[in-house]
Amino acid sequence: MQDPETITQAIASNVRAQRSHRGFTLDALAARSGVSKGMLVQVEQARTNPSVSTLTRIASALGVTVARLVEVADVPVVRIVEKADVVTFDQGEVHARVLVGADTPTILELWDWRFGPGGHHDGDPHPPGTREMLTVLAGELTLTVYGRSHLIRTDAAVVFTADRPHRYANNGPDELRLIMVVAEPREAPDQ
């Protein structure tokens, strides 16, 4: 597993490089992402370990995956991500791992989530047209999309439009584990 300092440095370098490549100023990226300019400075200077929500907003504004922002090395034609290299986010009763991601030709991310009883995560709306697909491996997921809740049980799967507020919650007594794919449409490079 990569040490947190290495990942923080990789995030700083990748965000800076992606912002520069698109010709965005810090102000422009702040406006596009909804992340404050001060936080972006902290991220680009590797002075903070940003949350999943912050990374998701930055990645969406840059048109790349969260996986691209946390990559420690360049992506070869075939990329194997070993267990030790998977980036983990721990948020109390919620543990998320971004297993792998790609941003060409479509932005895709593969996630492994675990929620303790009572754990939840509020997902920010993704860009228009974003879809999420997930399957519950253990427990029961209460998925709330745009204010309407749906119960997804073990071995069931769901696909939904994720360009609106959504929440993943474990309202049951057992651990909830799910695998998720996020598919975000790719903007034309000049947009």
TIVEXNU-476991 format. One line per 2 residues: number of its first residue (from 1); for each residue x, y, z of N, C-alpha, C, O. Coordinates in Angstrom, 2 decimals. Example, Ala and Ser with C-alpha at 12.3 -4.5 7.8 and 13.67 -1.06 7.14 Angstrom:
residues 2
1> 13.19 -5.69 7.80 12.30 -4.50 7.80 13.20 -3.30 7.80 14.24 -3.32 8.46 ~ 12.85 -2.25 7.08 13.67 -1.06 7.14 12.90 0.03 7.87 13.41 1.14 8.04
END
This chain:
residues 191
1> 0.85 -1.19 0.00 0.00 0.00 0.00 0.88 1.24 0.00 1.86 1.31 0.74 ~ 0.52 2.20 -0.83 1.27 3.46 -0.89 1.08 4.20 0.43 0.00 4.18 1.02
3> 2.14 4.84 0.89 2.00 5.61 2.13 1.22 6.89 1.84 1.25 7.40 0.72 ~ 0.52 7.42 2.85 -0.33 8.61 2.66 0.42 9.81 2.09 -0.14 10.57 1.30
5> 1.67 10.00 2.47 2.44 11.13 1.96 2.66 11.01 0.45 2.58 12.00 -0.27 ~ 2.94 9.79 -0.02 3.14 9.57 -1.46 1.85 9.87 -2.22 1.88 10.49 -3.28
7> 0.72 9.42 -1.68 -0.57 9.67 -2.33 -0.89 11.16 -2.33 -1.35 11.69 -3.34 ~ -0.65 11.84 -1.22 -0.90 13.28 -1.14 -0.05 14.02 -2.17 -0.53 14.95 -2.83
9> 1.22 13.62 -2.32 2.10 14.23 -3.32 1.60 13.94 -4.74 1.62 14.82 -5.60 ~ 1.14 12.71 -4.98 0.62 12.36 -6.30 -0.62 13.18 -6.63 -0.76 13.69 -7.74
11> -1.52 13.32 -5.65 -2.73 14.13 -5.87 -2.33 15.56 -6.21 -2.86 16.15 -7.16 ~ -1.40 16.12 -5.46 -0.95 17.50 -5.70 -0.42 17.65 -7.12 -0.81 18.57 -7.85
13> 0.45 16.75 -7.51 1.06 16.81 -8.84 0.02 16.59 -9.94 0.03 17.31 -10.95 ~ -0.86 15.63 -9.76 -1.85 15.32 -10.79 -2.88 16.44 -10.94 -3.25 16.77 -12.07
15> -3.35 17.01 -9.85 -4.31 18.11 -9.94 -3.66 19.30 -10.63 -4.24 19.90 -11.53 ~ -2.46 19.64 -10.22 -1.73 20.76 -10.83 -1.53 20.52 -12.33 -1.75 21.43 -13.13
17> -1.11 19.31 -12.70 -0.86 18.99 -14.11 -2.15 19.03 -14.93 -2.17 19.58 -16.04 ~ -3.23 18.45 -14.40 -4.50 18.45 -15.12 -5.05 19.87 -15.27 -5.58 20.23 -16.32
19> -4.93 20.67 -14.22 -5.40 22.07 -14.29 -4.60 22.84 -15.32 -5.16 23.58 -16.12 ~ -3.28 22.68 -15.28 -2.40 23.37 -16.22 -2.68 22.95 -17.66 -2.73 23.79 -18.56
21> -2.86 21.65 -17.87 -3.13 21.12 -19.20 -4.39 21.74 -19.80 -4.46 21.95 -21.01 ~ -5.37 22.03 -18.97 -6.62 22.61 -19.45 -6.60 24.14 -19.47 -7.55 24.77 -19.92
23> -5.52 24.72 -18.98 -5.39 26.17 -18.97 -6.28 26.84 -17.94 -6.62 28.01 -18.10 ~ -6.65 26.12 -16.89 -7.50 26.68 -15.84 -6.64 27.41 -14.82 -5.58 26.93 -14.43
25> -7.11 28.56 -14.38 -6.51 29.21 -13.21 -7.11 28.54 -11.98 -8.07 27.79 -12.07 ~ -6.53 28.82 -10.82 -7.11 28.31 -9.58 -8.54 28.84 -9.40 -9.42 28.11 -8.96
27> -8.75 30.10 -9.75 -10.10 30.69 -9.64 -11.08 29.95 -10.55 -12.21 29.67 -10.14 ~ -10.66 29.64 -11.77 -11.54 28.95 -12.72 -11.88 27.55 -12.22 -13.03 27.12 -12.30
29> -10.87 26.83 -11.70 -11.13 25.49 -11.19 -12.03 25.55 -9.95 -12.89 24.69 -9.77 ~ -11.83 26.55 -9.12 -12.69 26.72 -7.94 -14.14 26.94 -8.37 -15.06 26.35 -7.80
31> -14.35 27.78 -9.38 -15.70 28.06 -9.85 -16.33 26.81 -10.47 -17.51 26.54 -10.24 ~ -15.57 26.06 -11.26 -16.10 24.86 -11.92 -16.38 23.72 -10.94 -17.33 22.95 -11.12
33> -15.55 23.62 -9.89 -15.64 22.48 -8.99 -16.47 22.72 -7.73 -16.97 21.77 -7.12 ~ -16.62 23.97 -7.35 -17.29 24.27 -6.09 -16.38 24.05 -4.89 -16.84 24.06 -3.75
35> -15.08 23.86 -5.15 -14.08 23.71 -4.09 -13.39 25.05 -3.96 -13.00 25.64 -4.97 ~ -13.23 25.55 -2.75 -12.65 26.88 -2.56 -11.23 26.96 -3.11 -10.50 25.96 -3.15
37> -10.86 28.15 -3.52 -9.50 28.36 -4.02 -8.48 28.01 -2.94 -7.43 27.44 -3.24 ~ -8.77 28.35 -1.68 -7.86 28.03 -0.58 -7.64 26.54 -0.45 -6.51 26.09 -0.23
39> -8.71 25.75 -0.59 -8.58 24.29 -0.52 -7.77 23.78 -1.71 -6.93 22.89 -1.55 ~ -8.01 24.33 -2.89 -7.25 23.91 -4.07 -5.76 24.19 -3.89 -4.92 23.38 -4.28
41> -5.42 25.34 -3.31 -4.02 25.65 -3.03 -3.44 24.61 -2.08 -2.34 24.12 -2.29 ~ -4.19 24.28 -1.03 -3.75 23.26 -0.07 -3.51 21.92 -0.77 -2.51 21.25 -0.51
43> -4.43 21.53 -1.66 -4.31 20.27 -2.38 -3.08 20.29 -3.28 -2.28 19.35 -3.26 ~ -2.93 21.36 -4.08 -1.81 21.43 -5.03 -0.46 21.57 -4.35 0.57 21.27 -4.96
45> -0.44 22.00 -3.11 0.82 22.11 -2.38 1.02 20.91 -1.44 1.94 20.91 -0.62 ~ 0.17 19.90 -1.57 0.27 18.67 -0.78 0.24 18.95 0.73 0.93 18.29 1.51
47> -0.55 19.94 1.11 -0.67 20.27 2.53 -1.93 19.71 3.16 -2.18 19.95 4.34 ~ -2.73 18.97 2.39 -3.95 18.37 2.92 -4.22 17.05 2.22 -3.76 16.83 1.10
49> -4.95 16.20 2.88 -5.40 14.94 2.31 -6.90 15.13 2.04 -7.70 14.95 2.96 ~ -7.29 15.48 0.81 -8.68 15.82 0.53 -9.63 14.63 0.69 -9.24 13.48 0.53
51> -10.88 14.94 1.01 -11.92 13.92 1.17 -12.34 13.38 -0.20 -11.98 13.94 -1.23 ~ -13.09 12.28 -0.18 -13.62 11.70 -1.42 -14.48 12.73 -2.14 -14.38 12.88 -3.36
53> -15.33 13.45 -1.41 -16.22 14.44 -2.03 -15.42 15.55 -2.70 -15.75 15.96 -3.81 ~ -14.37 16.02 -2.04 -13.54 17.08 -2.63 -12.85 16.57 -3.88 -12.84 17.25 -4.91
55> -12.27 15.37 -3.81 -11.61 14.80 -4.99 -12.59 14.58 -6.13 -12.26 14.80 -7.30 ~ -13.81 14.15 -5.80 -14.83 13.92 -6.84 -15.17 15.23 -7.54 -15.29 15.26 -8.76
57> -15.33 16.29 -6.78 -15.65 17.59 -7.38 -14.52 18.08 -8.28 -14.75 18.57 -9.39 ~ -13.28 17.94 -7.80 -12.13 18.38 -8.59 -12.01 17.54 -9.86 -11.82 18.08 -10.95
59> -12.14 16.21 -9.72 -12.03 15.32 -10.87 -13.10 15.65 -11.91 -12.81 15.72 -13.10 ~ -14.34 15.85 -11.46 -15.43 16.18 -12.39 -15.15 17.48 -13.13 -15.37 17.57 -14.34
61> -14.68 18.48 -12.41 -14.39 19.77 -13.04 -13.26 19.66 -14.05 -13.22 20.40 -15.04 ~ -12.33 18.74 -13.81 -11.20 18.55 -14.74 -11.51 17.54 -15.84 -10.75 17.42 -16.80
63> -12.62 16.81 -15.72 -12.98 15.82 -16.72 -12.14 14.56 -16.65 -11.90 13.91 -17.67 ~ -11.70 14.21 -15.45 -10.91 12.99 -15.25 -11.52 12.19 -14.10 -12.45 12.65 -13.44
65> -11.00 11.00 -13.88 -11.49 10.17 -12.78 -10.76 10.51 -11.49 -9.67 11.09 -11.50 ~ -11.37 10.13 -10.38 -10.69 10.24 -9.10 -9.43 9.37 -9.14 -8.38 9.75 -8.62
67> -9.54 8.20 -9.77 -8.38 7.31 -9.88 -7.21 8.00 -10.57 -6.05 7.79 -10.19 ~ -7.48 8.83 -11.56 -6.41 9.54 -12.26 -5.72 10.52 -11.30 -4.51 10.71 -11.37
69> -6.50 11.14 -10.41 -5.92 12.11 -9.49 -5.08 11.46 -8.40 -4.17 12.09 -7.86 ~ -5.37 10.20 -8.05 -4.60 9.56 -7.00 -3.51 8.63 -7.53 -2.82 7.97 -6.75
71> -3.35 8.58 -8.87 -2.32 7.72 -9.48 -0.94 8.17 -9.08 -0.62 9.36 -9.08 ~ -0.13 7.21 -8.72 1.25 7.50 -8.33 2.18 7.39 -9.53 3.25 8.01 -9.53
73> 1.82 6.64 -10.56 2.68 6.45 -11.73 1.88 6.63 -13.01 0.65 6.69 -12.98 ~ 2.58 6.73 -14.13 1.93 6.81 -15.43 1.16 5.53 -15.72 1.47 4.48 -15.16
75> 0.14 5.63 -16.59 -0.70 4.50 -16.92 -0.17 3.82 -18.18 -0.13 4.44 -19.24 ~ 0.22 2.55 -18.08 0.65 1.81 -19.27 -0.56 1.29 -20.04 -1.70 1.51 -19.63
77> -0.32 0.62 -21.17 -1.41 0.06 -21.97 -2.23 -0.93 -21.14 -3.46 -0.90 -21.19 ~ -1.56 -1.78 -20.39 -2.23 -2.68 -19.46 -1.79 -2.26 -18.07 -0.60 -2.18 -17.78
79> -2.75 -2.02 -17.23 -2.41 -1.57 -15.87 -3.04 -2.50 -14.86 -4.26 -2.65 -14.81 ~ -2.21 -3.10 -14.06 -2.68 -3.96 -12.97 -2.49 -3.18 -11.68 -1.39 -2.71 -11.38
81> -3.55 -3.06 -10.93 -3.46 -2.36 -9.65 -3.46 -3.43 -8.56 -4.47 -4.09 -8.31 ~ -2.32 -3.59 -7.94 -2.20 -4.58 -6.87 -2.92 -4.09 -5.61 -3.10 -2.88 -5.43
83> -3.31 -5.01 -4.77 -4.02 -4.68 -3.54 -3.28 -3.61 -2.74 -3.90 -2.72 -2.17 ~ -1.97 -3.71 -2.69 -1.17 -2.76 -1.91 -1.20 -1.35 -2.48 -0.87 -0.39 -1.78
85> -1.60 -1.20 -3.76 -1.61 0.11 -4.41 -2.98 0.75 -4.49 -3.12 1.86 -5.01 ~ -4.00 0.07 -3.98 -5.35 0.62 -4.00 -5.44 1.74 -2.97 -4.96 1.61 -1.84
87> -6.04 2.86 -3.37 -6.18 4.01 -2.49 -7.45 3.86 -1.66 -8.53 3.61 -2.20 ~ -7.32 4.02 -0.35 -8.42 3.83 0.59 -8.77 5.15 1.27 -7.89 5.92 1.65
89> -10.07 5.37 1.43 -10.58 6.52 2.16 -11.36 5.98 3.35 -12.32 5.24 3.17 ~ -10.96 6.34 4.56 -11.68 5.92 5.76 -12.39 7.13 6.35 -11.78 8.15 6.64
91> -13.71 6.98 6.52 -14.54 8.07 7.04 -15.42 7.51 8.15 -16.64 7.46 8.00 ~ -14.82 7.10 9.24 -15.61 6.55 10.35 -16.19 5.20 10.01 -15.45 4.23 9.86
93> -17.50 5.12 9.89 -18.18 3.86 9.60 -18.19 3.54 8.11 -18.73 2.51 7.71 ~ -17.60 4.40 7.28 -17.61 4.20 5.83 -16.17 4.09 5.35 -15.33 4.94 5.66
95> -15.89 3.04 4.57 -14.57 2.81 4.00 -14.75 2.62 2.50 -15.50 1.75 2.07 ~ -14.05 3.43 1.70 -14.16 3.34 0.25 -12.77 3.12 -0.34 -11.79 3.70 0.11
97> -12.72 2.28 -1.36 -11.47 2.03 -2.08 -11.73 2.26 -3.56 -12.62 1.64 -4.14 ~ -10.96 3.15 -4.16 -11.06 3.32 -5.61 -10.08 2.29 -6.19 -8.87 2.46 -6.11
99> -10.64 1.24 -6.78 -9.84 0.11 -7.23 -9.06 0.43 -8.49 -7.88 0.11 -8.60 ~ -9.72 1.06 -9.44 -9.08 1.40 -10.71 -9.97 2.39 -11.44 -11.17 2.46 -11.19
101> -9.39 3.15 -12.34 -10.17 4.10 -13.13 -9.52 4.33 -14.48 -8.35 4.02 -14.68 ~ -10.31 4.88 -15.38 -9.82 5.22 -16.72 -10.54 6.49 -17.16 -11.66 6.75 -16.74
103> -9.89 7.27 -18.00 -10.56 8.47 -18.49 -10.59 8.56 -20.01 -10.91 9.60 -20.57 ~ -10.25 7.47 -20.68 -10.31 7.44 -22.12 -10.86 6.10 -22.57 -10.36 5.08 -22.09
105> -11.83 6.01 -23.44 -12.55 7.11 -24.08 -13.67 7.67 -23.21 -14.17 8.76 -23.48 ~ -14.08 6.93 -22.17 -15.10 7.38 -21.23 -14.49 7.39 -19.84 -13.59 6.61 -19.54
107> -14.97 8.28 -19.01 -14.48 8.33 -17.63 -15.17 7.22 -16.85 -16.40 7.21 -16.72 ~ -14.38 6.29 -16.32 -14.89 5.15 -15.56 -14.12 5.00 -14.27 -12.91 5.22 -14.23
109> -14.82 4.62 -13.20 -14.17 4.31 -11.92 -14.81 3.07 -11.33 -16.02 2.88 -11.43 ~ -13.99 2.22 -10.73 -14.46 1.02 -10.06 -14.16 1.19 -8.57 -13.00 1.38 -8.19
111> -15.19 1.11 -7.74 -15.08 1.34 -6.30 -15.52 0.13 -5.50 -16.39 -0.63 -5.94 ~ -14.93 -0.04 -4.33 -15.33 -1.04 -3.35 -15.66 -0.26 -2.07 -14.79 0.40 -1.50
113> -16.91 -0.34 -1.63 -17.37 0.41 -0.46 -17.79 -0.54 0.64 -18.35 -1.60 0.38 ~ -17.50 -0.15 1.90 -17.96 -0.87 3.09 -18.56 0.15 4.06 -17.97 1.19 4.33
115> -19.74 -0.18 4.56 -20.45 0.70 5.49 -20.78 -0.10 6.75 -21.42 -1.15 6.68 ~ -20.34 0.40 7.89 -20.76 -0.20 9.15 -22.22 0.15 9.40 -22.75 1.03 8.73
117> -22.87 -0.52 10.33 -24.25 -0.18 10.66 -24.39 1.31 10.97 -23.63 1.86 11.78 ~ -25.34 1.95 10.34 -25.56 3.37 10.53 -24.69 4.26 9.66 -24.88 5.48 9.64
119> -23.74 3.68 8.92 -22.86 4.47 8.07 -23.57 4.94 6.81 -24.47 4.28 6.30 ~ -23.16 6.10 6.32 -23.74 6.63 5.08 -22.73 7.54 4.38 -21.77 8.01 5.00
121> -22.96 7.77 3.10 -22.14 8.70 2.31 -23.08 9.47 1.40 -23.89 8.88 0.68 ~ -22.97 10.79 1.43 -23.76 11.64 0.55 -22.94 11.93 -0.70 -21.88 12.55 -0.63
123> -23.45 11.49 -1.84 -22.77 11.71 -3.11 -23.20 13.03 -3.72 -24.39 13.32 -3.84 ~ -22.22 13.82 -4.10 -22.52 15.06 -4.81 -23.00 14.74 -6.22 -22.61 13.72 -6.78
125> -23.86 15.59 -6.78 -24.28 15.36 -8.17 -23.06 15.39 -9.10 -22.22 16.28 -9.01 ~ -22.98 14.40 -9.98 -21.92 14.34 -10.98 -22.36 15.16 -12.19 -23.50 15.64 -12.22
127> -21.51 15.33 -13.18 -21.91 16.05 -14.40 -23.11 15.37 -15.08 -23.34 14.17 -14.90 ~ -23.88 16.14 -15.85 -25.06 15.58 -16.53 -24.71 14.32 -17.33 -23.69 14.26 -18.01
129> -25.60 13.33 -17.22 -25.42 12.09 -17.97 -24.63 11.02 -17.24 -24.50 9.90 -17.75 ~ -24.11 11.32 -16.06 -23.34 10.33 -15.31 -24.27 9.25 -14.79 -25.36 9.53 -14.30
131> -23.82 8.00 -14.91 -24.57 6.85 -14.41 -23.70 6.10 -13.42 -22.48 6.06 -13.56 ~ -24.34 5.51 -12.43 -23.65 4.63 -11.50 -24.34 3.28 -11.53 -25.57 3.19 -11.57
133> -23.53 2.23 -11.51 -24.03 0.86 -11.43 -23.38 0.24 -10.21 -22.19 0.44 -9.97 ~ -24.15 -0.50 -9.44 -23.55 -1.15 -8.29 -24.27 -2.44 -7.98 -25.42 -2.66 -8.36
135> -23.55 -3.30 -7.27 -24.12 -4.54 -6.78 -23.78 -4.67 -5.30 -22.67 -4.35 -4.87 ~ -24.74 -5.15 -4.54 -24.56 -5.33 -3.11 -24.03 -6.74 -2.88 -24.67 -7.73 -3.24
137> -22.84 -6.83 -2.27 -22.22 -8.12 -1.97 -22.65 -8.67 -0.62 -22.72 -9.88 -0.44 ~ -22.95 -7.78 0.32 -23.38 -8.20 1.67 -24.18 -7.06 2.29 -23.87 -5.89 2.09
139> -25.21 -7.41 3.04 -26.02 -6.41 3.72 -27.12 -5.87 2.82 -27.45 -6.46 1.79 ~ -27.66 -4.73 3.22 -28.71 -4.05 2.45 -28.36 -2.58 2.31 -28.00 -1.92 3.29
141> -28.48 -2.08 1.11 -28.21 -0.68 0.81 -29.53 0.08 0.71 -30.46 -0.35 0.03 ~ -29.60 1.20 1.40 -30.69 2.14 1.16 -30.10 3.24 0.29 -29.30 4.06 0.75
143> -30.51 3.25 -0.97 -30.03 4.22 -1.96 -31.10 5.29 -2.11 -32.24 4.99 -2.45 ~ -30.72 6.51 -1.85 -31.66 7.62 -2.01 -31.17 8.49 -3.15 -30.05 9.00 -3.13
145> -32.01 8.64 -4.16 -31.69 9.44 -5.33 -32.76 10.49 -5.47 -33.95 10.19 -5.64 ~ -32.33 11.73 -5.41 -33.24 12.87 -5.58 -34.42 12.78 -4.62 -35.55 13.08 -5.00
147> -34.13 12.37 -3.37 -35.13 12.34 -2.33 -35.97 11.08 -2.23 -36.79 10.96 -1.32 ~ -35.79 10.13 -3.16 -36.58 8.89 -3.13 -35.67 7.73 -2.77 -34.63 7.54 -3.39
149> -36.07 6.95 -1.75 -35.24 5.84 -1.26 -35.62 4.51 -1.90 -36.79 4.25 -2.19 ~ -34.59 3.67 -2.10 -34.75 2.35 -2.70 -33.91 1.38 -1.88 -32.78 1.69 -1.51
151> -34.46 0.20 -1.59 -33.74 -0.82 -0.84 -33.15 -1.83 -1.82 -33.88 -2.44 -2.60 ~ -31.83 -2.00 -1.78 -31.14 -2.95 -2.64 -30.51 -3.99 -1.72 -29.66 -3.67 -0.89
153> -30.93 -5.23 -1.87 -30.49 -6.32 -1.00 -29.28 -7.05 -1.58 -28.90 -6.82 -2.73 ~ -28.68 -7.92 -0.78 -27.54 -8.73 -1.20 -27.83 -9.42 -2.53 -28.90 -9.99 -2.73
155> -26.85 -9.37 -3.43 -26.88 -9.99 -4.76 -27.77 -9.25 -5.75 -27.88 -9.69 -6.90 ~ -28.39 -8.15 -5.37 -29.15 -7.34 -6.31 -28.22 -6.26 -6.88 -27.18 -5.95 -6.29
157> -28.61 -5.72 -8.01 -27.83 -4.67 -8.66 -28.77 -3.53 -9.03 -29.98 -3.70 -9.12 ~ -28.18 -2.37 -9.24 -28.97 -1.19 -9.59 -28.13 -0.30 -10.50 -26.90 -0.27 -10.40
159> -28.79 0.42 -11.37 -28.16 1.47 -12.17 -29.02 2.71 -12.01 -30.25 2.63 -12.01 ~ -28.38 3.86 -11.88 -29.15 5.10 -11.71 -28.39 6.29 -12.27 -27.17 6.25 -12.46
161> -29.14 7.34 -12.54 -28.58 8.59 -13.01 -28.02 9.33 -11.81 -28.76 9.64 -10.87 ~ -26.73 9.62 -11.84 -26.05 10.18 -10.66 -25.74 11.66 -10.80 -24.87 12.19 -10.11
163> -26.46 12.33 -11.69 -26.24 13.77 -11.84 -27.20 14.58 -10.98 -27.56 15.72 -11.30 ~ -27.61 13.96 -9.90 -28.49 14.59 -8.91 -28.03 14.13 -7.53 -27.28 13.16 -7.44
165> -28.46 14.77 -6.47 -28.03 14.34 -5.13 -28.39 12.88 -4.89 -29.47 12.43 -5.27 ~ -27.48 12.15 -4.24 -27.74 10.75 -3.91 -27.03 10.39 -2.62 -26.03 11.01 -2.25
167> -27.55 9.36 -1.96 -27.00 8.93 -0.67 -26.98 7.41 -0.63 -27.93 6.74 -1.05 ~ -25.88 6.88 -0.10 -25.75 5.46 0.16 -25.80 5.31 1.68 -25.06 5.99 2.38
169> -26.66 4.43 2.19 -26.79 4.28 3.64 -26.98 2.82 4.02 -27.62 2.04 3.31 ~ -26.39 2.48 5.16 -26.60 1.17 5.75 -27.49 1.36 6.97 -27.02 1.74 8.04
171> -28.78 1.10 6.80 -29.73 1.23 7.90 -29.94 -0.09 8.63 -30.75 -0.18 9.55 ~ -29.20 -1.13 8.21 -29.35 -2.45 8.81 -28.34 -2.70 9.91 -27.47 -1.87 10.17
173> -28.44 -3.87 10.56 -27.56 -4.21 11.68 -26.21 -4.80 11.26 -25.30 -4.90 12.09 ~ -26.07 -5.20 9.98 -24.85 -5.87 9.51 -24.05 -4.95 8.60 -24.56 -3.95 8.09
175> -22.77 -5.31 8.39 -21.94 -4.53 7.47 -22.54 -4.60 6.07 -23.06 -5.63 5.65 ~ -22.45 -3.49 5.35 -22.88 -3.38 3.96 -21.62 -3.30 3.10 -20.73 -2.49 3.39
177> -21.54 -4.12 2.06 -20.42 -4.04 1.13 -21.00 -4.00 -0.27 -21.89 -4.78 -0.61 ~ -20.48 -3.08 -1.09 -20.94 -2.97 -2.47 -19.78 -2.64 -3.39 -18.77 -2.06 -2.98
179> -19.95 -3.03 -4.63 -19.01 -2.69 -5.70 -19.75 -1.74 -6.63 -20.89 -2.01 -7.01 ~ -19.10 -0.64 -7.01 -19.75 0.39 -7.80 -18.89 0.77 -9.01 -17.66 0.81 -8.93
181> -19.55 1.04 -10.13 -18.90 1.59 -11.31 -19.55 2.95 -11.57 -20.77 3.06 -11.62 ~ -18.72 3.97 -11.73 -19.19 5.30 -12.09 -18.79 5.52 -13.54 -17.62 5.39 -13.89
183> -19.77 5.85 -14.40 -19.52 6.12 -15.82 -19.96 7.55 -16.11 -21.14 7.88 -16.04 ~ -18.99 8.36 -16.44 -19.25 9.78 -16.68 -18.97 10.10 -18.14 -17.92 9.71 -18.66
185> -19.89 10.79 -18.82 -19.63 11.12 -20.22 -18.41 12.01 -20.37 -18.12 12.84 -19.51 ~ -17.72 11.82 -21.43 -16.49 12.60 -21.68 -16.85 13.85 -22.47 -17.50 13.78 -23.51
187> -16.43 14.99 -21.96 -16.62 16.23 -22.70 -15.60 16.30 -23.82 -14.53 15.71 -23.73 ~ -15.94 17.01 -24.87 -14.97 17.26 -25.93 -13.80 18.04 -25.33 -14.04 18.91 -24.49
189> -12.55 17.77 -25.72 -11.39 18.41 -25.11 -11.45 19.95 -25.13 -10.89 20.58 -24.24 ~ -12.11 20.55 -26.13 -12.14 22.00 -26.23 -13.20 22.65 -25.37 -13.26 23.87 -25.28
191> -14.05 21.84 -24.73 -15.13 22.42 -23.93 -14.64 22.80 -22.57 -15.41 23.30 -21.76
END
